[in-house]
């Protein structure tokens, strides 16, 4: 292989109420200094990964895309999409065991923190599917497996809706694009403390957000990055749309979904019924005791199950 509706919000999950018109702006960052800080976090996080990572750029119709590549060169291709308003190496660290067996391609999502073009594209139409298609064409991949947490899961569902033939199988972890949690709770537990943090730099408010998002298990490094994203990034307000049953009627790939019982953004209790309704070949739905950010213990469990799923379905 040659390598070459209040809208949902993610940080997961920053919410639509994080106001500010970003349309038409040339950058997603509030300052050059802020951009440099976020990109330094990116570089620092890469150094924490316990596997070798290659980096490359691919031109797409939406702009240049920065791609992390890992795993054996002859491994089956596997795309991993990052969480929204976050940095790619953080997401990649969650699924590190997959790089032992698969050739992992992890693109920095267009219009999100990282090194890809800062063009923001619509999650309402076929744009994300076209973006993925451009990447796959350059890499000469016709069909492969996909893994996506949160915003990344919503991106995969956009591909499933418009180009289902490109998906061999898929794993969605706490995914956007199915159903949201309580808006009232998100206002109380995320939006309000975020406003206090952004206005006064309240570490107590940031701690509250981090604990809610992770059920008290967030790593110090991740907490710091989230705080800096709040400070320095014009947060993406629009998530991939909620998928409809009719959109996915031609999607036949085996799909596994993990969801957190304590996830404030996409709780398992709300996702399960809707996922079973709209995903034609949902082979497994796993509700786990976790928040939106899984703990290390839950990540081990999730990765063990993903590896078993891929070996059976891919």
GUBA-721894 format. One record per residue (C-alpha): x negated, y negated, z; residue in three letters. Coordinates in steps of 0.2 Angstrom, whole numbers, padded with zeros to 4 digits. Layout:
REM GUBA-721894
+-------+-------+-------+-----+
:    px :    py :    pz : res :
+-------+-------+-------+-----+
:     X :     Y :     Z : ALA :
...
+-------+-------+-------+-----+
END
This chain:
REM GUBA-721894
+-------+-------+-------+-----+
:    px :    py :    pz : res :
+-------+-------+-------+-----+
:  0000 :  0000 :  0000 : UNK :
: -0007 : -0017 : -0005 : UNK :
: -0007 : -0030 :  0009 : UNK :
: -0005 : -0045 :  0003 : UNK :
:  0157 : -0106 :  0091 : UNK :
:  0143 : -0116 :  0100 : UNK :
:  0129 : -0109 :  0091 : UNK :
:  0118 : -0096 :  0100 : UNK :
:  0101 : -0102 :  0105 : UNK :
:  0085 : -0093 :  0109 : UNK :
:  0070 : -0094 :  0119 : UNK :
:  0078 : -0084 :  0120 : UNK :
:  0089 : -0095 :  0123 : UNK :
:  0089 : -0114 :  0123 : UNK :
:  0107 : -0119 :  0120 : UNK :
:  0115 : -0130 :  0107 : UNK :
:  0117 : -0143 :  0120 : UNK :
:  0099 : -0147 :  0119 : UNK :
:  0103 : -0162 :  0108 : UNK :
:  0092 : -0171 :  0095 : UNK :
:  0093 : -0172 :  0077 : UNK :
:  0078 : -0163 :  0069 : UNK :
:  0085 : -0162 :  0052 : UNK :
:  0074 : -0170 :  0039 : UNK :
:  0059 : -0172 :  0050 : UNK :
:  0042 : -0165 :  0044 : UNK :
:  0038 : -0157 :  0061 : UNK :
:  0046 : -0147 :  0074 : UNK :
:  0034 : -0154 :  0087 : UNK :
:  0036 : -0170 :  0097 : UNK :
:  0018 : -0175 :  0095 : UNK :
:  0002 : -0169 :  0088 : UNK :
: -0005 : -0166 :  0105 : UNK :
:  0010 : -0155 :  0109 : UNK :
:  0008 : -0145 :  0093 : UNK :
: -0011 : -0142 :  0097 : UNK :
: -0006 : -0136 :  0115 : UNK :
:  0007 : -0124 :  0108 : UNK :
: -0005 : -0117 :  0095 : UNK :
: -0019 : -0116 :  0109 : UNK :
: -0006 : -0105 :  0119 : UNK :
: -0005 : -0094 :  0103 : UNK :
: -0023 : -0092 :  0101 : UNK :
: -0025 : -0088 :  0120 : UNK :
: -0011 : -0075 :  0119 : UNK :
: -0019 : -0066 :  0104 : UNK :
: -0035 : -0064 :  0115 : UNK :
: -0024 : -0054 :  0128 : UNK :
: -0018 : -0041 :  0115 : UNK :
: -0027 : -0024 :  0117 : UNK :
: -0027 : -0020 :  0098 : UNK :
: -0035 : -0028 :  0083 : UNK :
: -0025 : -0041 :  0074 : UNK :
: -0028 : -0047 :  0056 : UNK :
: -0021 : -0064 :  0050 : UNK :
: -0015 : -0069 :  0033 : UNK :
: -0004 : -0082 :  0024 : UNK :
:  0010 : -0078 :  0012 : UNK :
:  0018 : -0091 :  0001 : UNK :
:  0037 : -0090 :  0001 : UNK :
:  0051 : -0100 : -0007 : UNK :
:  0053 : -0109 :  0010 : UNK :
:  0035 : -0112 :  0013 : UNK :
:  0019 : -0104 :  0019 : UNK :
:  0021 : -0090 :  0032 : UNK :
:  0008 : -0085 :  0044 : UNK :
:  0007 : -0066 :  0047 : UNK :
: -0001 : -0056 :  0061 : UNK :
: -0005 : -0038 :  0055 : UNK :
: -0010 : -0023 :  0066 : UNK :
: -0011 : -0005 :  0066 : UNK :
: -0018 :  0009 :  0055 : UNK :
: -0019 :  0003 :  0037 : UNK :
: -0011 :  0020 :  0031 : UNK :
:  0003 :  0019 :  0044 : UNK :
:  0021 :  0017 :  0039 : UNK :
:  0026 : -0002 :  0037 : UNK :
:  0036 : -0010 :  0052 : UNK :
:  0041 : -0028 :  0053 : UNK :
:  0043 : -0036 :  0070 : UNK :
:  0051 : -0053 :  0071 : UNK :
:  0048 : -0065 :  0086 : UNK :
:  0060 : -0072 :  0098 : UNK :
:  0066 : -0090 :  0094 : UNK :
:  0057 : -0105 :  0100 : UNK :
:  0043 : -0094 :  0106 : UNK :
:  0026 : -0089 :  0100 : UNK :
:  0023 : -0073 :  0090 : UNK :
:  0009 : -0065 :  0100 : UNK :
:  0021 : -0065 :  0115 : UNK :
:  0034 : -0054 :  0106 : UNK :
:  0020 : -0044 :  0098 : UNK :
:  0014 : -0040 :  0115 : UNK :
:  0031 : -0032 :  0120 : UNK :
:  0029 : -0019 :  0106 : UNK :
:  0011 : -0016 :  0107 : UNK :
:  0013 :  0003 :  0107 : UNK :
:  0020 :  0003 :  0090 : UNK :
:  0003 : -0003 :  0083 : UNK :
: -0004 :  0014 :  0087 : UNK :
:  0005 :  0023 :  0074 : UNK :
:  0013 :  0010 :  0062 : UNK :
:  0007 : -0004 :  0051 : UNK :
:  0015 : -0019 :  0060 : UNK :
:  0018 : -0035 :  0051 : UNK :
:  0024 : -0049 :  0062 : UNK :
:  0027 : -0066 :  0054 : UNK :
:  0028 : -0082 :  0063 : UNK :
:  0046 : -0087 :  0059 : UNK :
:  0048 : -0102 :  0048 : UNK :
:  0053 : -0117 :  0057 : UNK :
:  0047 : -0110 :  0074 : UNK :
:  0032 : -0113 :  0085 : UNK :
:  0016 : -0105 :  0077 : UNK :
:  0007 : -0107 :  0061 : UNK :
:  0020 : -0105 :  0048 : UNK :
:  0028 : -0119 :  0038 : UNK :
:  0039 : -0130 :  0049 : UNK :
:  0054 : -0129 :  0037 : UNK :
:  0070 : -0125 :  0046 : UNK :
:  0081 : -0113 :  0036 : UNK :
:  0099 : -0109 :  0038 : UNK :
:  0105 : -0094 :  0048 : UNK :
:  0122 : -0095 :  0041 : UNK :
:  0118 : -0089 :  0023 : UNK :
:  0106 : -0077 :  0014 : UNK :
:  0091 : -0088 :  0018 : UNK :
:  0082 : -0077 :  0030 : UNK :
:  0085 : -0062 :  0019 : UNK :
:  0077 : -0071 :  0005 : UNK :
:  0062 : -0076 :  0016 : UNK :
:  0060 : -0058 :  0021 : UNK :
:  0061 : -0052 :  0003 : UNK :
:  0048 : -0064 : -0002 : UNK :
:  0036 : -0057 :  0012 : UNK :
:  0040 : -0039 :  0007 : UNK :
:  0037 : -0042 : -0012 : UNK :
:  0020 : -0049 : -0008 : UNK :
:  0016 : -0034 :  0003 : UNK :
:  0023 : -0022 : -0010 : UNK :
:  0035 : -0015 :  0002 : UNK :
:  0052 : -0010 : -0005 : UNK :
:  0060 : -0003 :  0011 : UNK :
:  0054 : -0001 :  0029 : UNK :
:  0058 : -0001 :  0048 : UNK :
:  0062 : -0017 :  0057 : UNK :
:  0061 : -0022 :  0076 : UNK :
:  0068 : -0039 :  0082 : UNK :
:  0071 : -0046 :  0099 : UNK :
:  0084 : -0060 :  0102 : UNK :
:  0082 : -0072 :  0087 : UNK :
:  0072 : -0059 :  0078 : UNK :
:  0087 : -0047 :  0080 : UNK :
:  0098 : -0060 :  0072 : UNK :
:  0087 : -0062 :  0057 : UNK :
:  0087 : -0043 :  0054 : UNK :
:  0106 : -0043 :  0054 : UNK :
:  0105 : -0057 :  0041 : UNK :
:  0095 : -0045 :  0030 : UNK :
:  0107 : -0031 :  0034 : UNK :
:  0121 : -0042 :  0028 : UNK :
:  0113 : -0048 :  0011 : UNK :
:  0100 : -0035 :  0007 : UNK :
:  0104 : -0019 :  0017 : UNK :
:  0094 : -0009 :  0005 : UNK :
:  0078 : -0016 :  0012 : UNK :
:  0081 : -0008 :  0029 : UNK :
:  0076 :  0010 :  0032 : UNK :
:  0081 :  0009 :  0051 : UNK :
:  0081 : -0005 :  0064 : UNK :
:  0079 : -0008 :  0082 : UNK :
:  0088 : -0024 :  0090 : UNK :
:  0083 : -0029 :  0107 : UNK :
:  0094 : -0041 :  0116 : UNK :
:  0099 : -0047 :  0099 : UNK :
:  0107 : -0063 :  0093 : UNK :
:  0120 : -0062 :  0080 : UNK :
:  0132 : -0051 :  0089 : UNK :
:  0140 : -0059 :  0104 : UNK :
:  0136 : -0073 :  0116 : UNK :
:  0137 : -0073 :  0135 : UNK :
:  0146 : -0086 :  0146 : UNK :
:  0144 : -0104 :  0140 : UNK :
:  0148 : -0110 :  0157 : UNK :
:  0135 : -0100 :  0165 : UNK :
:  0122 : -0105 :  0152 : UNK :
:  0126 : -0124 :  0155 : UNK :
:  0124 : -0121 :  0174 : UNK :
:  0109 : -0110 :  0175 : UNK :
:  0099 : -0115 :  0159 : UNK :
:  0104 : -0132 :  0152 : UNK :
:  0105 : -0142 :  0168 : UNK :
:  0089 : -0136 :  0175 : UNK :
:  0081 : -0138 :  0158 : UNK :
:  0086 : -0156 :  0158 : UNK :
:  0079 : -0159 :  0176 : UNK :
:  0063 : -0151 :  0170 : UNK :
:  0061 : -0161 :  0154 : UNK :
:  0066 : -0177 :  0164 : UNK :
:  0055 : -0175 :  0179 : UNK :
:  0044 : -0161 :  0176 : UNK :
:  0052 : -0151 :  0190 : UNK :
:  0043 : -0135 :  0193 : UNK :
:  0057 : -0129 :  0204 : UNK :
:  0069 : -0131 :  0189 : UNK :
:  0057 : -0121 :  0177 : UNK :
:  0055 : -0107 :  0190 : UNK :
:  0074 : -0106 :  0190 : UNK :
:  0075 : -0105 :  0171 : UNK :
:  0061 : -0092 :  0171 : UNK :
:  0069 : -0081 :  0184 : UNK :
:  0086 : -0082 :  0176 : UNK :
:  0079 : -0077 :  0159 : UNK :
:  0069 : -0063 :  0166 : UNK :
:  0078 : -0057 :  0182 : UNK :
:  0063 : -0063 :  0191 : UNK :
:  0050 : -0053 :  0182 : UNK :
:  0042 : -0066 :  0170 : UNK :
:  0023 : -0067 :  0168 : UNK :
:  0015 : -0083 :  0174 : UNK :
:  0008 : -0086 :  0156 : UNK :
:  0025 : -0084 :  0148 : UNK :
:  0033 : -0096 :  0161 : UNK :
:  0019 : -0109 :  0157 : UNK :
:  0022 : -0107 :  0138 : UNK :
:  0041 : -0109 :  0140 : UNK :
:  0038 : -0125 :  0150 : UNK :
:  0027 : -0132 :  0136 : UNK :
:  0039 : -0127 :  0123 : UNK :
:  0053 : -0137 :  0132 : UNK :
:  0041 : -0152 :  0133 : UNK :
:  0033 : -0152 :  0116 : UNK :
:  0045 : -0143 :  0103 : UNK :
:  0061 : -0150 :  0095 : UNK :
:  0070 : -0134 :  0100 : UNK :
:  0079 : -0125 :  0086 : UNK :
:  0098 : -0127 :  0089 : UNK :
:  0105 : -0115 :  0077 : UNK :
:  0104 : -0096 :  0079 : UNK :
:  0108 : -0083 :  0065 : UNK :
:  0127 : -0083 :  0064 : UNK :
:  0138 : -0070 :  0073 : UNK :
:  0139 : -0055 :  0061 : UNK :
:  0155 : -0049 :  0055 : UNK :
:  0161 : -0031 :  0051 : UNK :
:  0164 : -0035 :  0033 : UNK :
:  0147 : -0042 :  0030 : UNK :
:  0139 : -0026 :  0036 : UNK :
:  0150 : -0014 :  0027 : UNK :
:  0136 : -0009 :  0015 : UNK :
:  0123 : -0008 :  0029 : UNK :
:  0120 :  0011 :  0032 : UNK :
:  0103 :  0011 :  0040 : UNK :
:  0101 :  0020 :  0057 : UNK :
:  0101 :  0006 :  0071 : UNK :
:  0097 :  0006 :  0089 : UNK :
:  0102 : -0008 :  0101 : UNK :
:  0095 : -0012 :  0118 : UNK :
:  0103 : -0025 :  0129 : UNK :
:  0101 : -0032 :  0146 : UNK :
:  0115 : -0030 :  0159 : UNK :
:  0108 : -0046 :  0167 : UNK :
:  0104 : -0056 :  0151 : UNK :
:  0112 : -0073 :  0152 : UNK :
:  0112 : -0075 :  0133 : UNK :
:  0117 : -0059 :  0126 : UNK :
:  0123 : -0048 :  0140 : UNK :
:  0125 : -0029 :  0137 : UNK :
:  0143 : -0029 :  0143 : UNK :
:  0148 : -0041 :  0129 : UNK :
:  0137 : -0034 :  0115 : UNK :
:  0142 : -0016 :  0117 : UNK :
:  0160 : -0016 :  0110 : UNK :
:  0156 : -0029 :  0096 : UNK :
:  0140 : -0019 :  0091 : UNK :
:  0150 : -0003 :  0090 : UNK :
:  0163 : -0012 :  0079 : UNK :
:  0152 : -0020 :  0067 : UNK :
:  0137 : -0009 :  0065 : UNK :
:  0141 :  0006 :  0054 : UNK :
:  0127 :  0018 :  0059 : UNK :
:  0124 :  0013 :  0077 : UNK :
:  0115 :  0028 :  0083 : UNK :
:  0112 :  0022 :  0101 : UNK :
:  0117 :  0007 :  0112 : UNK :
:  0107 :  0006 :  0128 : UNK :
:  0112 : -0006 :  0142 : UNK :
:  0097 : -0008 :  0154 : UNK :
:  0095 : -0017 :  0171 : UNK :
:  0085 : -0032 :  0164 : UNK :
:  0087 : -0050 :  0159 : UNK :
:  0083 : -0057 :  0142 : UNK :
:  0064 : -0055 :  0145 : UNK :
:  0061 : -0037 :  0149 : UNK :
:  0050 : -0032 :  0164 : UNK :
:  0034 : -0022 :  0161 : UNK :
:  0043 : -0006 :  0167 : UNK :
:  0058 : -0009 :  0155 : UNK :
:  0046 : -0013 :  0140 : UNK :
:  0038 :  0004 :  0143 : UNK :
:  0055 :  0012 :  0143 : UNK :
:  0061 :  0003 :  0128 : UNK :
:  0045 :  0007 :  0118 : UNK :
:  0046 :  0025 :  0122 : UNK :
:  0063 :  0026 :  0115 : UNK :
:  0059 :  0016 :  0100 : UNK :
:  0044 :  0028 :  0096 : UNK :
:  0056 :  0043 :  0097 : UNK :
:  0069 :  0034 :  0087 : UNK :
:  0057 :  0029 :  0073 : UNK :
:  0050 :  0047 :  0072 : UNK :
:  0067 :  0054 :  0070 : UNK :
:  0074 :  0041 :  0059 : UNK :
:  0059 :  0034 :  0049 : UNK :
+-------+-------+-------+-----+
END
